[in-house]
Amino acid sequence: MYKDPYVVENKILPLIPLRGMSVFPHMVIHFDVGREKSINALEKAMVEDSSILLCTQKDAKVEEPTLEDFYHIGTVASIKQMLKLPGGSIRVLVEGVSRGRVAEIIKDEGYFEAKVEELSYESDKIVVDKETEAAMRLVINDFEEYLALSNRLSPDILVTITDIEDPGRLADVIASYIHFKIEDHQRILETFDFYERLEVLHRILQEEIELLKIEEKINRRVKKQITQVQKEYYLKEQMRAIQKELGEENELTQEIEEYKIKINKIKMPKEVKEKALKEAERLNKMSPHSAETAIIRTYLDWIVELPWNKETKDKVNIKKARNILNEDHYGLTDVKERILEFIAIRKLARNMKGPILCLVGPPGVGKTSIAKSVARALDRNFVRMSLGGMRDEAEIRGHRKTYVGAMPGRVISLIKKSGSKNPVFLFDEIDKLSSDFRGDPASALLEVLDPEQNNTFTDHFLEVPFDLSKVLFITTANTLNSIPAPLLDRMEVIRISGYTEEEKLKIATNHLLPKQLKEHGLKEENLKLSENAIRSVIRNYTREAGVRNLERNIANICRKTAKRIVESNVKTVRVNKGNLNKYLGVKRYHFDIVEKEEQVGVATGLAWTAFGGETLSVEVNCMKGTGKLQLTGQLGDVMKESAMASISYIRSNAELLGVDSNFYKEMDIHIHVPEGAIPKDGPSAGITMATAAISTLTNRPVAKDVAMTGEITLRGRILPVGGIKEKVLAANRIGIKKVLIPFANKKDLEEIPEKIRRKMDFKLVKKMEDVLEHALLEEEDNYEDN
């Protein structure tokens, strides 16, 4: 099969398919190996005699090549060096030895291993005839011409090439230096006859030389065109000078004059006017076809279109503003009062700076929509910018004019869109800002939201200050935890808590139901939704602080009502508590109800969630043991620490509490908070866990109609907690009559609606002894020792 001078030797070697490269005999090269099969093949080769067969993949994109995916003629190489790289890949240095053909793949699991026919010869015994010598000279001349046309290789390589007397090696070495297509490399590799190999290489080199000549021709033509453009620019400048002398004005000159008239007409700061006129003069000196001309045109368009001196006149009628705010939103008293205060001060002081308000509250309570109502109450324009997920500082400050496609930031863009310099500007979801390599938008907002700085806000594109001090900025957030402290310090925070059931009922009746009836093409007489039905929707089909899901459920009822009216030709559909499940399905939520009887070791706590207040049942059991404390119910770290503090308090006051002083040695205590799938955390269940534990250890039942909240210290002091309003509403919902809250939370009772305050008995507690006095009943005979 193979002609002389080849000697064929059969070997079994590991095989690596190479992607995007070929290796020739006598070639020393390094490459990275990352595929698991290839790494295994390398390791196998190193265990044997460091020999490995390197074949080229037909398609470099194939990640897991099979037998058909690589050429079967390659190079037997010797591994010289291996270096492990970060990430698990290996850099390997190899030297090509001889050609090799895959006779049979004998293993493809873990790595490829093949039966290989290695073709080698002794170069000293090669006899070069006249035809072969002529072909060698031809190939060397081709290579010399290639080097002259290409800048990719050093001319010094030619010295090395001319010293090679072996025709086969000459072809291989030249081919290894040039980046041919994989198919061309493979053709050379698969040609065993020396003369034929030189012929194949000659043809490929001639094609490459022809391509290089075409590239050189194109390059010369492009350079000539650039010179021509410069010549045209010079001639056009001369033409403009001649036109000026003759009194003829072109279109660009007229456009520049229009810009100048507009700039002088607008009442803008002196430095802005000077900058704009300077840019107009620059435009006058430029070629109409220059790329810079388009940038300056865009810049001047922005300058003349911004509302430098345009303001809307505020309504200063407090009564009318209050009516508008009440018409759009129920509740939200703090926000409305702050806006009315601003209107009152505007009436007395015309030059007051716009406040910067941050509305913080759970989703669906009306933070975004109240901003629109504020704009309507003040008769100002309204613009909104969503900050959720924003990462690029240029979104706020804009790009510099040097960048292609540069434009101002969103702040200036929205001011232009509003058409006035004093709109109501809403930054929505300010707590969801991000940052990356493009900058920190939160830091860019520091200038925008600082009343002492924003009168000279400078956008990177405009490069001149714009006065934002008249803008009424409103920001919204669900939490303050993710807002940077410097940014938070610049805003006036107004907290919006969740709505009570009564407030939700009013909102549904006065706002949501009329809105949904209108959107679904229904009239008031078409749908009669009873008050009890709305209450049931609030209690059993939603669990939220706001009213977003409540509105969705009302919309669901309206859709089914519309369908029934059209299908059954009825005029009125009545929905009450009894038939509500036909419209909304089975109840999704079931609120807890107060325990039917007093129990030992079970106390009712109060918790706050993003959906409002919740009741929390804490159970404690004591068992004979070795003093272990077990906590279950998916409790967070803070809650676990509260449980430990409770046990420490009981141990240090065991005699006073009537507890066996050795209980921590002889008994195991298990504290469990039901609904174990829901994560729970926070310190406010401290007194609840302590009460339940003392109840178990003293065998005294806990009053069934008492709920409590508060943090406990090691000394038994009760510290204040948050979310009192929501917690009390949750207690009222399940029929709790008495609520124990920390004495320091006395001020929070004013936020609770008067109607609920009258129904419930609030006990302010300072120490754990006060809690036990109200929560624990006397020991009953029917309770056995745990």
Secondary structure, DSSP 4 states (H G I P E B T S, - for coil): ---TT-EEEEEEEEEEEESS----TT-EEEEEE-SHHHHHHHHHHHHTTSEEEEEEBS-TT-SS--GGGB-SEEEEEEEEEEEE-TTS-EEEEEEEEEEEEEEEEEE-SSSEEEEEEEEE--GGG----HHHHHHHHHHHHHHHHHHHH-SSS-TTHHHHHHT---HHHHHHHHHHHS---HHHHHHHHH--SHHHHHHHHHHHHHHHHHHHHHHHHHHHHHHHHHHHHHHHHHHHHHHHHHHHHHT---HHHHHHHHHHHHHHHS---HHHHHHHHHHHHHHHTS-TTSHHHHHHHHHHHHHHHS-SS--PPPP--HHHHHHHHHHH-SS-HHHHHHHHHHHHHHHH-TTPPPPEEEEE--TTSSHHHHHHHHHHHHT--EEEEE-TT---THHHH---TTSTT----HHHHHHHHHTSSS-EEEEE-GGG---BTTB-HHHHHHHHT-TTTGGGEE-TTT-SEE--TT-EEEEEES-STTS-HHHHHTSEEEE-PPPPHHHHHHHIIIIIHHHHHHHTT--TTTEEE-HHHHHHHHHHT---SSSHHHHHHHHHHHHHHHHHHHHH--S-EEE-TTTTHHHH-S-S-------SS-BTTEEEEEEEETTEEEEEEEEEEEEESSS-EEEESSB-HHHHHHHHHHHHHHHHTHHHHT--TTHHHHEEEEEE-S-TTS-B--STTHHHHHHHHHHHHHT-PBPTTEEE--EE-TT-BEE--S-HHHHHHHHHHTT--EEEEEGGGGGGGGGS-HHHHHHSEEEEESBHHHHHHHHBPPP-TTPPP-
